[in-house]
């Protein structure tokens, strides 16, 4: 089994030359060339481009649009629920518990839609 890049770098120490860095990258365990589409609802794969070019985050433009729409919706709903929970008088009892549960669910879902560069 090939060692990972970090294992090879650790063996060589911090003063390695450019040549050894390149050698280590060539012989180490290679990262995958495919990964799932960033849209959590999409099962399709994105492939690292051969040669040059920007690697895709989404397998199709429609997936990117759905991702952005879902992220905007969740962010807006979270802001609205926070505002409702912070208003005076504060919701009481079962209403407060229900609102907090809905807020937690949306935050949980939003974690699957990180802000992209």
Buried (B, 14 or more C-beta within 10 A) or exposed (E): EEBBBEEBBEEBEEEBEEEBBEBBEEEBEEEEEEBEBBBBEBEEEBEEEEEEEEEBBBBBEEBBEBBBEBBEBBBEBBEEBEEBBEEEEEBEEEEEEEBEEBBEEBBEBBEBBEEEE
